């Protein structure tokens, strides 16, 4: 781990947006999952949520690409349970849907604690997701097509969310708790060692100011190779 690399990780971490997330309603195509994760990482989302009633969503297999290491994903047993948990935690549920009665996606305030809800590739949002949403948004379509793929639609909406959050100064300093920031920084810096610590039920060793692993007699760090 070079000091330059460590500083770059800290700069990205300090732009994370803990009050912006995405819920993937039964999205299962590997390429779409990867594209969604990359889009989320690009705007500083810390954690995504997803539902999967089958084994189709197996994170270690389907969620690929370089951004998988930077964005955490919580998989819920069902859409109903997931959205109930998010609502109980104070998230406003904004569902992307192309039907009637929707608002233009640019008319929503994304500086609030917002969970964007997107549907699967074939049928869009489930009735359960739509019923749970606080509001529904749509992207105006001026061509002959009637819809966009889930990753493309999400990218457009997240670009507007990022624009609003930049204007509100939400990227100017770290907004994570000190505990989450320290934990995430270690996991980003030394993912293999972090996994070993979790397997052994041990706390992460402290890091020095330039990103080196401080001495820890419980863990042999001599064989750990930084990413």
C-alpha positions as CSV (number, residue, x, y, z in Angstrom):
1,X,0.0,0.0,0.0
2,X,1.6,3.2,-1.1
3,X,0.8,6.5,0.6
4,X,-0.6,7.8,-2.7
5,X,-2.9,4.9,-3.0
6,X,-4.0,5.2,0.6
7,X,-4.8,8.9,0.1
8,X,-6.8,8.2,-3.0
9,X,-8.9,5.6,-1.1
10,X,-9.5,8.2,1.7
11,X,-10.6,10.9,-0.8
12,X,-13.1,8.5,-2.3
13,X,-14.4,7.4,1.1
14,X,-14.9,10.9,2.2
15,X,-17.3,11.5,-0.7
16,X,-19.5,8.5,0.2
17,X,-23.2,9.3,0.5
18,X,-24.6,7.2,3.3
19,X,-28.2,8.6,2.8
20,X,-28.5,7.6,-0.9
21,X,-29.0,4.0,-2.0
22,X,-30.6,1.8,-4.6
23,X,-32.9,-1.1,-4.1
24,X,-32.8,-3.7,-7.0
25,X,-36.2,-5.4,-7.2
26,X,-35.3,-8.9,-8.5
27,X,-32.6,-7.6,-10.9
28,X,-30.7,-10.8,-11.8
29,X,-28.8,-10.4,-15.0
30,X,-25.1,-10.4,-14.2
31,X,-24.2,-7.6,-16.7
32,X,-26.9,-5.4,-15.3
33,X,-25.9,-6.0,-11.7
34,X,-22.3,-5.1,-12.5
35,X,-23.4,-1.9,-14.4
36,X,-25.7,-0.8,-11.5
37,X,-22.8,-1.3,-9.0
38,X,-20.4,0.7,-11.1
39,X,-23.0,3.5,-11.4
40,X,-23.6,3.5,-7.7
41,X,-19.9,3.7,-7.0
42,X,-19.5,6.6,-9.4
43,X,-21.8,8.8,-7.3
44,X,-20.5,7.6,-3.9
45,X,-23.2,5.2,-2.8
46,X,-21.9,3.2,0.1
47,X,-24.4,0.3,0.1
48,X,-26.9,-1.2,-2.3
49,X,-29.9,-3.4,-1.5
50,X,-31.5,-6.2,-3.6
51,X,-34.1,-8.9,-3.4
52,X,-33.9,-12.4,-4.7
53,X,-36.3,-15.2,-4.2
54,X,-34.0,-17.7,-5.8
55,X,-30.4,-18.6,-6.0
56,X,-30.1,-16.3,-9.1
57,X,-28.5,-13.5,-7.0
58,X,-25.4,-15.1,-5.6
59,X,-23.1,-12.2,-4.9
60,X,-19.8,-14.1,-5.2
61,X,-20.7,-15.2,-8.7
62,X,-22.9,-12.6,-10.3
63,X,-21.7,-9.3,-9.0
64,X,-18.5,-8.9,-10.9
65,X,-16.4,-6.0,-12.1
66,X,-13.9,-3.7,-10.3
67,X,-16.5,-1.8,-8.3
68,X,-17.7,-4.9,-6.4
69,X,-15.0,-4.3,-3.8
70,X,-16.1,-0.7,-3.1
71,X,-19.9,-1.0,-2.8
72,X,-21.5,-3.3,-0.2
73,X,-24.7,-5.2,-1.2
74,X,-27.3,-6.4,1.2
75,X,-29.6,-9.2,-0.2
76,X,-33.1,-9.4,1.3
77,X,-35.3,-12.4,1.4
78,X,-38.1,-10.6,-0.4
79,X,-39.1,-7.2,-1.8
80,X,-41.8,-6.7,0.8
81,X,-39.4,-7.4,3.7
82,X,-36.6,-5.2,2.1
83,X,-38.8,-2.2,1.6
84,X,-40.4,-2.5,5.0
85,X,-36.9,-2.5,6.5
86,X,-35.8,0.5,4.5
87,X,-38.9,2.5,5.4
88,X,-38.4,1.6,9.1
89,X,-34.9,3.0,8.8
90,X,-36.2,6.3,7.5
91,X,-35.6,5.9,3.8
92,X,-37.9,7.6,1.3
93,X,-38.8,5.1,-1.4
94,X,-38.6,6.6,-4.9
95,X,-39.6,4.1,-7.6
96,X,-38.5,4.4,-11.3
97,X,-41.5,3.4,-13.4
98,X,-42.7,4.4,-16.9
99,X,-46.4,4.3,-16.2
100,X,-48.9,7.1,-15.9
101,X,-49.1,9.3,-12.8
102,X,-45.3,9.6,-12.4
103,X,-43.2,12.7,-11.8
104,X,-40.3,13.9,-13.9
105,X,-37.2,12.4,-12.3
106,X,-35.7,15.9,-12.1
107,X,-38.5,17.2,-9.9
108,X,-37.5,15.1,-6.9
109,X,-35.2,16.3,-4.1
110,X,-32.4,13.7,-3.9
111,X,-30.6,15.5,-1.1
112,X,-33.0,13.8,1.4
113,X,-32.5,10.2,2.6
114,X,-33.5,8.5,-0.6
115,X,-33.7,4.9,-1.8
116,X,-34.2,4.6,-5.6
117,X,-36.2,1.5,-6.4
118,X,-35.6,-0.1,-9.9
119,X,-37.2,-3.1,-11.4
120,X,-36.0,-6.3,-13.2
121,X,-35.1,-6.4,-16.8
122,X,-38.2,-8.2,-18.2
123,X,-41.2,-6.8,-16.4
124,X,-40.1,-3.7,-14.5
125,X,-41.2,-3.0,-11.0
126,X,-43.3,-5.5,-9.2
127,X,-46.7,-4.6,-7.8
128,X,-45.3,-4.9,-4.3
129,X,-42.6,-2.4,-5.0
130,X,-44.9,0.1,-6.6
131,X,-47.4,-0.2,-3.7
132,X,-44.6,0.5,-1.2
133,X,-43.2,3.5,-3.0
134,X,-43.6,7.0,-1.6
135,X,-43.6,8.4,-5.2
136,X,-42.9,7.2,-8.7
137,X,-40.7,8.9,-11.2
138,X,-40.1,8.6,-14.9
139,X,-37.5,9.7,-17.5
140,X,-39.1,11.6,-20.4
141,X,-38.8,9.7,-23.7
142,X,-38.8,11.7,-26.9
143,X,-38.0,8.9,-29.4
144,X,-39.8,5.8,-30.5
145,X,-38.7,3.7,-27.6
146,X,-40.8,3.3,-24.5
147,X,-38.3,2.3,-22.0
148,X,-34.6,2.1,-21.0
149,X,-32.6,-0.7,-19.5
150,X,-32.4,-0.7,-15.7
151,X,-28.7,0.4,-15.6
152,X,-29.1,3.2,-18.2
153,X,-32.2,4.6,-16.4
154,X,-30.5,4.4,-13.1
155,X,-27.4,6.2,-14.4
156,X,-29.5,9.1,-15.6
157,X,-31.3,9.4,-12.3
158,X,-28.2,9.1,-10.3
159,X,-26.5,11.9,-12.4
160,X,-29.3,14.2,-11.3
161,X,-29.0,13.1,-7.7
162,X,-25.2,13.8,-7.8
163,X,-25.8,17.2,-9.3
164,X,-28.2,18.2,-6.5
165,X,-25.9,16.8,-3.8
166,X,-22.8,18.6,-5.2
167,X,-24.8,21.9,-5.2
168,X,-25.9,21.2,-1.6
169,X,-22.3,20.6,-0.5
170,X,-22.8,16.9,0.5
171,X,-19.5,15.8,-1.1
172,X,-17.4,18.3,0.8
173,X,-16.5,16.3,3.9
174,X,-16.9,12.8,5.2
175,X,-20.5,11.9,6.2
176,X,-19.8,8.4,7.5
177,X,-19.5,7.7,11.2
178,X,-15.9,7.4,12.4
179,X,-16.5,3.6,13.0
180,X,-17.8,3.0,9.5
181,X,-15.1,5.1,7.9
182,X,-12.3,3.3,9.7
183,X,-13.8,-0.2,9.0
184,X,-14.4,0.6,5.3
185,X,-11.0,2.1,4.9
186,X,-9.4,-1.1,6.2
187,X,-11.5,-3.3,4.0
188,X,-10.7,-1.3,0.9
189,X,-7.0,-1.2,1.7
190,X,-6.5,-4.8,2.7
191,X,-9.5,-6.9,1.6
192,X,-7.7,-10.3,2.0
193,X,-6.6,-9.5,5.6
194,X,-10.0,-8.1,6.4
195,X,-11.6,-11.4,5.3
196,X,-9.1,-13.4,7.5
197,X,-10.0,-11.2,10.5
198,X,-13.7,-11.8,10.0
199,X,-13.2,-15.5,9.7
200,X,-11.2,-15.6,12.9
201,X,-13.5,-13.2,14.7
202,X,-10.8,-10.7,15.3
203,X,-10.8,-6.9,15.1
204,X,-9.0,-5.3,12.3
205,X,-5.5,-4.1,13.2
206,X,-4.9,-0.4,13.2
207,X,-3.4,1.5,10.2
208,X,-0.7,4.1,10.3
209,X,-1.2,7.5,8.9
210,X,0.4,6.5,5.6
211,X,-1.7,3.3,5.3
212,X,0.7,0.6,6.6
213,X,-0.6,-2.1,9.0
214,X,0.5,-1.5,12.5
215,X,2.0,-4.3,14.5
216,X,-0.5,-6.9,15.6
217,X,0.7,-10.0,17.4
218,X,-2.5,-12.0,16.7
219,X,-2.2,-11.8,12.9
220,X,0.8,-12.6,10.7
221,X,0.7,-9.8,8.2
222,X,4.0,-10.6,6.5
223,X,2.3,-12.6,3.8
224,X,-0.5,-10.1,3.1
225,X,-0.2,-8.4,-0.3
226,X,-2.1,-5.1,-0.7
227,X,-4.3,-4.7,-3.7
